[in-house]
Structures are given as C-alpha cells and as structure tokens.
Amino acid sequence: MDHRLYFYFLLSLSFAVFSCQEKENPSVFKGLDYSETNVVNDEEGNQYTTGFDQVTSLNQDPFIHKRDASGNTVWRLRYEETPVDGRGLLLGWFDGRLFAVFSVDGGSTAQTYINARQVKVGAFSNVFQSGYERGGGPKVSVVCEIDPNNGQIIKGTFLTARLNNGNTNTLQVRKLAYKNGVLHLKATSAAWPPGVGTRYIRMPDIDDSDRIDNAFWLYYELKDDFSEIVRAELLRERF
C-alpha cells in the first residue's frame, strides 16, 4: 500500500475510534460547567442554598433559602410537607436562571406534595413526567426551574426508573449543567432507566451486565421546558 494512503487510513481510523469514544462517553463532552453543589450565587451576590428540614425523627422536607449579598433572608420555602421524605440536593445558576434537583419518595397525593405546594400554574403540566406514578417508597429525582424572585417552581419534571412490574424505582440526578436550551444531567438508577422521548420508555439495549456497582450510570439531555428527553446514554464508566 502507498505510504500516503496508509497514513490517511490510520488517520481516518483514529478519528472513527475517537468519535465512538465521544458517543459512548458523553461525560467527556467539553464546554459544560456541571454543578454538584447545594449552594450557588447569582451575579448580584444573592446566595441560594438547598437542603432539608428534619421535621420529625423519620421525616425530611426540602427547602431552598435565598439570602441577599448582606446575608439577610429574602425568602425561604419548603417544597413538600407530607409524611413522605423530600430533600434538596443540587442547585445550578446558569444564564440568569436557577435550577434545582430534589429527591422525593412516593405515596402521597396531598396538596402539600412537591408537584402542588410551591408551584406556578401549570408547573407540572406538559412535562416528561408530572408525578411519581405507580408504587411508592424509593427516592426519585425532581428537576425544576425555580423563580429566583419568589422561589416558586416555574416548571419541573419527575425522573424515575422502573422495575419489571412497572413500579417506580430510584433514579438519582447527581450533576447538573445547562447550555443552549438543554439541561445536561448525570444520574444513576437502581432499576430500568428511561430512554429518549416525551414520556417514560425503558432505555433499549441494556441488561444487568451493564451495571457498575449495582447501578446504571447515565447521561441525559433534557429540554429546558422539561417536556422531553432528547438524549439518553448509558455510560461505561463512573463519572
């Protein structure tokens, strides 16, 4: 083979391998500033903190607390006040917008549940998953945009895995980024995670052999109106 042709063959092969690695390992994508913290600041020096109040020995309720640049409370809201547990996990401040990730258990339809308590009208309408759905108990994630002026949920969706019988099971969002109208999420799930679409459809072409440390490690791209997962990838390594 001509040396020049051989060189171009090797070059094209290396590009192909690199492209496959990029496709299979979205965690290496550049230009994303992931948040994995529960405290963020905006451009005016306001600070937002999320966490949970231990309201009984067995029950937690999630909150976000906004303080101004002098440390004074602007607002502090609880987002769920039911007998099931809820926690504030992550915050992200991106392009002047406040995003939050909560965890909640199922088993409540009260008006103090997270999709009914501190919400704007229609916050959980026309979204990927508007509620916990079938089953109850395992912690799942709720990803939201928060109004920084008053703390209300502007829009949000539940993200859950499912067991073989269709019951809801744990999916935990661990990192959050935002770019060009898309939320970028890194997550783990204990059961079958969702794939792309406007509602839960089990991610295809995975089985138990794809687990790492008994969990699926996942990458998602979610429209910032929370209506659709536009990309869903199984990661082959921990992030």
C-alpha contacts under 8 A as a table, 3 or more apart, distances in Angstrom:
res1	aa1	res2	aa2	distance
1	M	5	L	6.84
1	M	6	Y	6.41
2	D	5	L	5.26
2	D	6	Y	6.20
3	H	6	Y	5.00
3	H	7	F	6.14
4	R	7	F	5.06
4	R	8	Y	6.33
5	L	8	Y	5.15
5	L	9	F	6.06
6	Y	9	F	4.98
6	Y	10	L	6.27
7	F	10	L	5.24
7	F	11	L	6.17
8	Y	11	L	4.91
8	Y	12	S	6.06
9	F	12	S	5.28
9	F	13	L	6.14
10	L	13	L	5.01
10	L	14	S	6.16
11	L	14	S	5.19
11	L	15	F	6.36
12	S	15	F	5.11
12	S	16	A	6.22
13	L	16	A	5.06
13	L	17	V	6.27
14	S	17	V	5.13
14	S	18	F	6.12
15	F	18	F	5.06
15	F	19	S	6.07
16	A	19	S	5.11
16	A	20	C	6.26
17	V	20	C	5.15
17	V	21	Q	6.24
18	F	21	Q	5.07
18	F	22	E	6.17
19	S	22	E	5.05
19	S	23	K	6.15
20	C	23	K	5.01
20	C	24	E	6.04
21	Q	24	E	5.12
21	Q	25	N	5.75
22	E	25	N	5.18
22	E	26	P	5.90
22	E	28	V	6.93
22	E	29	F	7.17
23	K	26	P	6.04
24	E	233	E	7.35
24	E	234	L	7.55
24	E	235	L	6.58
24	E	236	R	7.23
25	N	28	V	6.10
25	N	29	F	7.93
25	N	235	L	5.89
25	N	236	R	6.91
25	N	237	E	7.87
26	P	29	F	5.36
26	P	219	Y	6.82
26	P	233	E	7.59
26	P	235	L	7.52
27	S	219	Y	7.32
27	S	235	L	7.89
27	S	239	F	6.66
29	F	32	L	7.12
32	L	177	A	6.29
32	L	178	Y	7.26
32	L	179	K	7.26
33	D	177	A	5.83
33	D	178	Y	7.69
34	Y	175	K	6.00
34	Y	176	L	5.22
34	Y	177	A	4.49
34	Y	178	Y	7.89
35	S	90	L	7.37
35	S	91	L	6.98
35	S	92	G	5.74
35	S	175	K	5.65
35	S	176	L	5.14
35	S	177	A	6.14
36	E	90	L	6.04
36	E	91	L	7.49
36	E	174	R	6.48
36	E	175	K	4.91
36	E	176	L	6.60
37	T	40	V	7.45
37	T	89	L	7.64
37	T	90	L	5.44
37	T	91	L	6.27
37	T	92	G	7.84
38	N	49	T	5.69
38	N	50	T	5.34
38	N	51	G	7.05
38	N	88	G	7.58
38	N	89	L	5.98
38	N	90	L	4.63
38	N	91	L	5.21
39	V	47	Q	7.06
39	V	48	Y	5.62
39	V	49	T	4.50
39	V	50	T	6.66
39	V	90	L	7.76
39	V	91	L	6.39
40	V	47	Q	5.81
40	V	48	Y	5.37
40	V	49	T	6.76
40	V	91	L	6.48
40	V	92	G	6.50
40	V	93	W	6.44
41	N	44	E	7.95
41	N	45	G	5.89
41	N	46	N	5.51
41	N	47	Q	4.41
41	N	48	Y	6.17
41	N	93	W	7.10
42	D	45	G	5.50
42	D	46	N	5.51
42	D	47	Q	6.66
42	D	93	W	6.61
42	D	96	G	7.28
43	E	46	N	7.42
43	E	96	G	7.93
44	E	69	A	7.26
45	G	68	D	6.60
45	G	69	A	4.75
46	N	66	K	6.87
46	N	67	R	5.65
46	N	68	D	4.34
46	N	69	A	5.05
47	Q	66	K	5.66
47	Q	67	R	5.22
47	Q	68	D	6.33
47	Q	69	A	7.15
48	Y	64	I	6.66
48	Y	65	H	5.58
48	Y	66	K	4.58
48	Y	67	R	6.57
48	Y	91	L	7.87
49	T	64	I	5.50
49	T	65	H	5.15
49	T	66	K	6.62
49	T	91	L	7.62
50	T	62	P	7.32
50	T	63	F	5.56
50	T	64	I	4.32
50	T	65	H	6.34
50	T	88	G	5.03
50	T	89	L	6.59
50	T	90	L	7.01
50	T	91	L	7.08
51	G	62	P	5.74
51	G	63	F	5.67
51	G	64	I	6.78
51	G	87	R	5.85
51	G	88	G	4.25
51	G	89	L	6.21
52	F	60	Q	5.91
52	F	61	D	5.20
52	F	62	P	4.15
52	F	63	F	5.55
52	F	86	G	7.23
52	F	87	R	4.99
52	F	88	G	5.88
53	D	60	Q	5.47
53	D	61	D	5.23
53	D	62	P	6.36
53	D	63	F	7.18
54	Q	57	S	6.91
54	Q	58	L	7.82
54	Q	59	N	6.12
54	Q	60	Q	4.64
54	Q	61	D	6.74
55	V	58	L	7.94
55	V	59	N	5.81
55	V	60	Q	5.68
55	V	61	D	6.86
56	T	59	N	5.05
56	T	60	Q	7.11
59	N	83	P	6.49
59	N	84	V	6.64
59	N	85	D	5.41
60	Q	84	V	7.71
60	Q	85	D	4.97
60	Q	86	G	5.60
60	Q	87	R	6.59
61	D	78	R	6.58
61	D	79	Y	7.16
61	D	80	E	5.68
61	D	81	E	5.85
61	D	82	T	7.77
61	D	85	D	6.19
61	D	86	G	4.88
61	D	87	R	5.93
62	P	78	R	5.56
62	P	79	Y	5.68
62	P	80	E	6.27
62	P	86	G	5.22
62	P	87	R	4.20
62	P	88	G	4.91
62	P	102	F	7.27
63	F	76	R	6.94
63	F	77	L	5.39
63	F	78	R	4.24
63	F	79	Y	5.87
63	F	87	R	7.39
63	F	88	G	6.14
64	I	76	R	5.77
64	I	77	L	5.67
64	I	78	R	6.82
64	I	88	G	7.30
64	I	151	G	7.48
65	H	73	T	7.37
65	H	74	V	7.87
65	H	75	W	6.08
65	H	76	R	4.25
65	H	77	L	6.61
66	K	73	T	5.99
66	K	74	V	5.43
66	K	75	W	5.35
66	K	76	R	6.12
67	R	70	S	7.56
67	R	71	G	5.21
67	R	72	N	5.10
67	R	73	T	4.38
67	R	74	V	5.25
67	R	75	W	7.22
68	D	71	G	5.27
68	D	72	N	5.40
68	D	73	T	6.53
68	D	74	V	6.36
69	A	72	N	7.48
73	T	76	R	7.22
75	W	150	N	6.82
75	W	151	G	7.19
76	R	151	G	7.66
77	L	118	Q	7.73
77	L	151	G	6.78
78	R	81	E	7.15
78	R	118	Q	7.67
79	Y	112	T	7.83
79	Y	113	Y	7.42
79	Y	114	I	5.38
79	Y	117	R	6.08
79	Y	118	Q	5.71
80	E	86	G	6.62
80	E	112	T	5.53
80	E	113	Y	4.82
80	E	114	I	4.66
80	E	117	R	6.39
81	E	112	T	5.26
81	E	113	Y	6.32
81	E	114	I	7.98
82	T	85	D	7.44
82	T	108	S	7.09
82	T	110	A	7.12
82	T	112	T	6.08
82	T	113	Y	6.15
83	P	108	S	7.75
84	V	104	V	7.40
84	V	105	D	5.69
84	V	106	G	6.79
84	V	107	G	6.88
84	V	108	S	6.91
85	D	104	V	5.75
85	D	105	D	5.52
86	G	102	F	6.99
86	G	103	S	5.46
86	G	104	V	4.25
86	G	105	D	6.51
87	R	102	F	5.55
87	R	103	S	5.20
87	R	104	V	6.57
88	G	100	A	7.66
88	G	101	V	6.41
88	G	102	F	4.50
88	G	103	S	6.53
89	L	100	A	7.57
89	L	101	V	5.58
89	L	102	F	5.35
89	L	103	S	6.93
90	L	100	A	5.55
90	L	101	V	4.95
90	L	102	F	7.06
90	L	174	R	7.66
90	L	175	K	7.59
90	L	176	L	7.65
91	L	98	L	7.13
91	L	99	F	5.64
91	L	100	A	4.50
91	L	101	V	6.48
91	L	176	L	7.92
92	G	98	L	5.85
92	G	99	F	5.07
92	G	100	A	6.41
92	G	176	L	6.80
92	G	177	A	7.16
93	W	96	G	6.48
93	W	97	R	5.57
93	W	98	L	4.75
93	W	99	F	6.40
94	F	97	R	5.25
94	F	98	L	6.63
94	F	99	F	7.83
94	F	177	A	7.84
94	F	178	Y	6.36
97	R	145	E	7.40
97	R	146	I	7.67
97	R	147	D	7.88
97	R	148	P	7.58
98	L	145	E	5.85
98	L	146	I	5.38
98	L	147	D	6.91
98	L	148	P	6.39
99	F	143	V	7.44
99	F	144	C	5.65
99	F	145	E	4.41
99	F	146	I	5.79
100	A	143	V	5.90
100	A	144	C	5.25
100	A	145	E	6.25
100	A	146	I	6.88
101	V	141	S	6.59
101	V	142	V	5.63
101	V	143	V	4.60
101	V	144	C	6.37
101	V	173	V	7.19
102	F	141	S	5.68
102	F	142	V	5.09
102	F	143	V	6.55
103	S	139	K	5.95
103	S	140	V	5.36
103	S	141	S	4.59
103	S	142	V	6.06
103	S	172	Q	7.54
104	V	114	I	7.95
104	V	139	K	5.29
104	V	140	V	5.61
104	V	141	S	6.53
104	V	142	V	7.34
105	D	136	G	6.62
105	D	137	G	5.20
105	D	138	P	5.66
105	D	139	K	4.64
105	D	140	V	6.46
106	G	132	Y	5.87
106	G	133	E	7.95
106	G	135	G	6.97
106	G	136	G	4.14
106	G	137	G	5.22
106	G	138	P	6.95
106	G	139	K	7.41
107	G	135	G	7.24
107	G	136	G	4.71
107	G	137	G	6.66
108	S	113	Y	6.73
109	T	113	Y	6.60
110	A	113	Y	5.48
110	A	116	A	7.96
111	Q	116	A	5.34
111	Q	117	R	6.07
112	T	116	A	6.08
112	T	117	R	4.78
113	Y	116	A	5.55
113	Y	117	R	5.85
114	I	117	R	5.61
114	I	118	Q	7.23
115	N	118	Q	7.75
115	N	119	V	6.94
115	N	123	A	7.72
115	N	124	F	6.45
115	N	130	S	7.54
115	N	131	G	7.02
116	A	119	V	6.07
118	Q	151	G	7.68
118	Q	152	Q	5.11
118	Q	153	I	6.13
119	V	122	G	7.96
119	V	123	A	5.99
119	V	152	Q	5.11
119	V	153	I	4.56
119	V	154	I	6.47
119	V	155	K	7.94
120	K	123	A	5.45
120	K	152	Q	6.24
120	K	153	I	5.98
120	K	154	I	5.51
120	K	155	K	7.69
122	G	125	S	4.91
122	G	155	K	7.51
123	A	153	I	6.49
123	A	154	I	5.38
123	A	155	K	4.16
123	A	156	G	6.08
124	F	127	V	6.03
124	F	129	Q	7.89
124	F	130	S	5.09
124	F	131	G	7.91
124	F	155	K	6.05
124	F	156	G	5.67
124	F	157	T	6.38
125	S	130	S	6.44
126	N	130	S	7.69
126	N	227	S	6.14
127	V	130	S	6.04
127	V	156	G	7.10
127	V	157	T	5.90
127	V	198	T	7.52
127	V	225	D	7.33
127	V	226	F	5.19
127	V	227	S	4.00
127	V	228	E	7.11
128	F	157	T	5.97
128	F	158	F	7.38
128	F	197	G	7.98
128	F	198	T	5.15
128	F	199	R	5.10
128	F	200	Y	7.49
128	F	226	F	6.06
128	F	227	S	4.62
128	F	228	E	5.45
128	F	229	I	7.44
129	Q	132	Y	7.76
129	Q	157	T	5.32
129	Q	158	F	5.19
129	Q	159	L	6.84
129	Q	199	R	6.32
129	Q	200	Y	7.43
130	S	156	G	7.84
130	S	157	T	5.69
130	S	158	F	6.18
131	G	157	T	7.53
131	G	158	F	6.04
132	Y	136	G	7.90
132	Y	140	V	7.89
132	Y	158	F	6.59
132	Y	160	T	7.74
132	Y	168	T	7.16
133	E	167	N	7.81
133	E	168	T	6.61
134	R	166	G	7.23
134	R	167	N	5.07
134	R	168	T	5.66
135	G	167	N	4.93
135	G	168	T	5.53
136	G	167	N	7.96
136	G	168	T	7.03
138	P	168	T	7.39
138	P	169	N	5.43
138	P	170	T	5.36
139	K	169	N	7.17
139	K	170	T	5.19
139	K	171	L	7.25
139	K	172	Q	7.76
140	V	158	F	7.32
140	V	159	L	6.52
140	V	160	T	5.51
140	V	161	A	7.94
140	V	169	N	6.92
140	V	170	T	4.89
140	V	171	L	5.09
140	V	172	Q	6.08
141	S	158	F	5.80
141	S	159	L	5.27
141	S	160	T	6.60
141	S	170	T	7.92
141	S	171	L	6.16
141	S	172	Q	5.57
141	S	173	V	6.27
142	V	156	G	6.78
142	V	157	T	5.60
142	V	158	F	4.36
142	V	159	L	6.06
143	V	156	G	5.48
143	V	157	T	5.55
143	V	158	F	6.44
143	V	159	L	7.42
144	C	153	I	6.44
144	C	154	I	7.30
144	C	155	K	5.67
144	C	156	G	3.99
144	C	157	T	6.54
145	E	153	I	5.93
145	E	154	I	5.54
145	E	155	K	5.50
145	E	156	G	6.30
146	I	151	G	5.71
146	I	152	Q	5.68
146	I	153	I	4.63
146	I	154	I	5.57
146	I	155	K	7.53
147	D	150	N	5.83
147	D	151	G	5.00
147	D	152	Q	5.37
147	D	153	I	6.28
147	D	154	I	6.08
148	P	151	G	5.42
148	P	152	Q	7.88
153	I	156	G	6.95
155	K	225	D	6.86
155	K	226	F	7.00
156	G	225	D	7.95
156	G	226	F	6.08
157	T	226	F	6.02
157	T	227	S	7.95
159	L	171	L	6.60
160	T	168	T	6.34
160	T	169	N	6.17
160	T	170	T	6.04
160	T	171	L	4.98
160	T	189	S	8.00
160	T	193	P	6.90
160	T	194	P	7.35
161	A	168	T	5.94
161	A	169	N	4.92
161	A	170	T	5.70
161	A	171	L	5.46
161	A	189	S	6.30
161	A	190	A	7.23
161	A	191	A	5.47
161	A	192	W	5.18
161	A	193	P	4.41
161	A	194	P	6.32
162	R	165	N	7.77
162	R	166	G	5.53
162	R	167	N	5.45
162	R	168	T	4.59
162	R	169	N	4.92
162	R	170	T	7.72
162	R	191	A	5.59
162	R	192	W	5.20
162	R	193	P	6.65
163	L	166	G	5.24
163	L	167	N	5.40
163	L	168	T	6.51
163	L	169	N	6.30
163	L	191	A	5.66
163	L	192	W	6.29
164	N	167	N	7.48
164	N	192	W	7.86
169	N	189	S	7.99
169	N	190	A	6.96
169	N	191	A	6.20
170	T	189	S	5.70
170	T	190	A	5.61
170	T	191	A	6.84
171	L	187	A	6.89
171	L	188	T	5.78
171	L	189	S	4.21
171	L	190	A	6.58
171	L	191	A	7.82
171	L	193	P	7.36
172	Q	187	A	5.38
172	Q	188	T	5.38
172	Q	189	S	6.21
173	V	176	L	7.55
173	V	185	L	6.52
173	V	186	K	5.89
173	V	187	A	4.19
173	V	188	T	6.67
174	R	185	L	7.46
174	R	186	K	5.73
174	R	187	A	5.27
174	R	188	T	7.52
175	K	185	L	5.71
175	K	186	K	5.06
175	K	187	A	6.99
176	L	183	L	7.07
176	L	184	H	5.83
176	L	185	L	4.88
176	L	186	K	6.70
177	A	183	L	5.78
177	A	184	H	4.89
177	A	185	L	6.48
178	Y	181	G	7.13
178	Y	182	V	5.73
178	Y	183	L	4.50
178	Y	184	H	5.75
179	K	182	V	5.47
179	K	183	L	6.64
179	K	184	H	7.71
181	G	223	K	6.37
181	G	224	D	5.49
182	V	221	E	6.17
182	V	222	L	5.59
182	V	223	K	4.77
182	V	224	D	5.28
183	L	220	Y	7.93
183	L	221	E	5.57
183	L	222	L	4.99
183	L	223	K	6.19
183	L	224	D	5.97
184	H	219	Y	7.38
184	H	220	Y	5.77
184	H	221	E	4.73
184	H	222	L	6.49
185	L	219	Y	5.73
185	L	220	Y	5.02
185	L	221	E	6.36
185	L	222	L	7.72
186	K	217	W	7.65
186	K	218	L	5.71
186	K	219	Y	4.71
186	K	220	Y	6.46
186	K	239	F	7.85
187	A	217	W	6.08
187	A	218	L	5.07
187	A	219	Y	6.35
187	A	220	Y	7.88
188	T	215	A	6.18
188	T	216	F	5.42
188	T	217	W	4.65
188	T	218	L	5.77
189	S	192	W	7.15
189	S	193	P	6.29
189	S	215	A	5.58
189	S	216	F	5.27
189	S	217	W	6.89
189	S	218	L	7.81
190	A	214	N	7.07
190	A	215	A	5.07
190	A	216	F	6.61
191	A	215	A	7.55
191	A	216	F	7.68
192	W	202	R	6.28
192	W	203	M	7.05
193	P	202	R	5.94
193	P	203	M	5.83
193	P	216	F	7.80
194	P	200	Y	5.42
194	P	201	I	5.39
194	P	202	R	4.65
194	P	203	M	4.96
194	P	232	A	7.69
195	G	200	Y	7.04
195	G	201	I	5.66
195	G	202	R	5.53
195	G	203	M	3.97
195	G	204	P	7.00
195	G	229	I	7.33
195	G	231	R	7.59
195	G	232	A	5.40
195	G	233	E	7.92
196	V	201	I	7.29
196	V	203	M	7.48
196	V	228	E	7.33
196	V	229	I	4.88
196	V	230	V	5.40
196	V	231	R	5.65
196	V	232	A	5.68
197	G	200	Y	7.11
197	G	201	I	7.17
197	G	228	E	5.54
197	G	229	I	5.35
197	G	230	V	6.49
198	T	227	S	5.97
198	T	228	E	4.37
198	T	229	I	6.44
199	R	228	E	7.27
203	M	206	I	6.99
203	M	232	A	7.69
206	I	209	S	7.87
206	I	210	D	6.33
207	D	210	D	5.73
207	D	211	R	7.82
208	D	211	R	5.69
210	D	216	F	6.72
210	D	236	R	7.68
211	R	214	N	5.33
211	R	215	A	4.89
211	R	216	F	4.81
211	R	217	W	7.40
212	I	215	A	5.34
212	I	216	F	6.26
212	I	217	W	7.15
212	I	237	E	7.57
212	I	238	R	7.64
216	F	234	L	7.08
216	F	235	L	7.71
217	W	234	L	6.12
217	W	235	L	5.32
217	W	236	R	7.40
217	W	237	E	7.29
217	W	238	R	6.54
217	W	239	F	7.92
218	L	232	A	7.29
218	L	233	E	5.78
218	L	234	L	4.85
218	L	235	L	5.36
219	Y	231	R	7.85
219	Y	232	A	5.84
219	Y	233	E	5.11
219	Y	234	L	6.54
219	Y	235	L	6.81
220	Y	229	I	6.88
220	Y	230	V	7.64
220	Y	231	R	5.48
220	Y	232	A	4.67
220	Y	233	E	6.48
221	E	229	I	5.81
221	E	230	V	5.60
221	E	231	R	4.91
221	E	232	A	6.65
222	L	226	F	6.30
222	L	227	S	7.69
222	L	228	E	5.91
222	L	229	I	4.49
222	L	230	V	5.93
222	L	231	R	7.27
223	K	226	F	5.25
223	K	227	S	6.26
223	K	228	E	5.68
223	K	229	I	6.48
223	K	230	V	6.99
224	D	227	S	7.69
225	D	228	E	8.00
226	F	229	I	7.92
229	I	232	A	6.99
235	L	238	R	7.30
